[in-house]
Amino acid sequence: MKSVIVVGAGIWGSSTALRLAESGWAVTLVEQYAPGHVRQASAGETRLLRMAHGADDFYARLAWEARDEWRRLEERVGEPLFHEAGLLWFAQTPDGWEHASAQVLKNLDMGVEVLEPADGARFFPDFRGDDLSFLLWEPHAGVIRARRATQAIARLAQAAGARLVKARALPAEGGVEIDGEVVRADRVVWACGAWLPTLFDVPVTVTKQDTLHFAVSPRWSTPGTPAWVDYDASAYGHGDVDGVGLKATIDLEGEPYEPEGGSRTVDVSSLEHSRTYLARRFPALAAAPVLFTQVCQYALTPDAEWILAEVSPGVWVLGGDSGHGFKHGPRLGAYVAGVLDGAHEPEARFGLHERAAVRGLRTGGEPW
């Protein structure tokens, strides 16, 4: 039996551990706190699932396949993990990100529609779109209950035979140092999110990202109210899920952040940006009180492409989700398992090569 140590029980690590355990591997899943702990990027209350990725069809296909995986996971755990409430993109220009996304998604037959700005009133109790060029409607997109999903997948991994070890892990020659002891396996996967650049020389910058939820009436609940993304405004959100309020957050890249000791308080500027956006797009919510806030982090690569690379024989790093990785979790776990099994090579885009800064994959969204 082949063995693997997966370090990090966020959505990527837990999904990889689950797929490998179900494939007959002896899996040790190491997590220094607990699956879904508050410092994880995976531990936010919600994340978006959307297929739109501009002109790139690789991530669009992967997200579509992940959607099916989320549905199967829901059946297994017996609780809703994904609200397929749909998602509206607010296009400020006629030929930008949303236009490129529409062409790709239409070619992939994913059921998207291009709508007039006035059609936004069909989806929200209050809406102002007079500054928009058009709307892009993704009916099969929606909202994932992120913390619950991460914990559910970690439980499934354990049920499939993975051994969960609560400990801090460090790289060691030929294996992983766990509580002072070097443990070895056929493969090691370091999927430790914001901690990855402290352990390996990888092109990842960690930034502080504030999320805000506002108290609203039941008319703004999801399912019912769809998610939305305003790419050019770097804003996104969705209706109230599980009573924590309507999410309305700005996606501007935050300040450098240390996940252990960084402030867990949202910045005043984040609140101001979100309020300004609500007043413009959903005027009825201009004075909505803040109900819940949370500090997250992005593990950003310069080009927003992920990292999946072998750094020494049998030792792999998996990270740099760059704010668009959560939704892919179950499908990415299967992809990584295929790489470790030798079924296929990782995409060249995921390598530890020189990367140029670009604006593209992430902007306009959540830690997605």
Secondary structure, DSSP 8 states (H G I E B T S, - for coil): --EEEEE--SHHHHHHHHHHHHTT-EEEEEESS-TT-TTSGGGSSEEEE----TT-HHHHHHHHHHHHHHHHHHHHHTS--EE---EEEEESSTTSHHHHHHHHHHHTT---EEE-GGGGGGTSSS---TT-SEEEEETT-EEEEHHHHHHHHHHHHHHTT-EEEES-EEEETTEEEETTEEE--SEEEE--GGGHHHHS--S-EEEEEEEEEE---GGGBTTTS-EEEETTTTEEEE-B-TTS-EEEEE-----B--TTTS--S--HHHHHHHHHHHHHH-GGGTT--EEEEEEEEEEE-TTS--EEEEEETTEEEEE--TTS-GGGHHHHHHHHHHHHHTSS---GGGSSS-----S-SSSSSS--
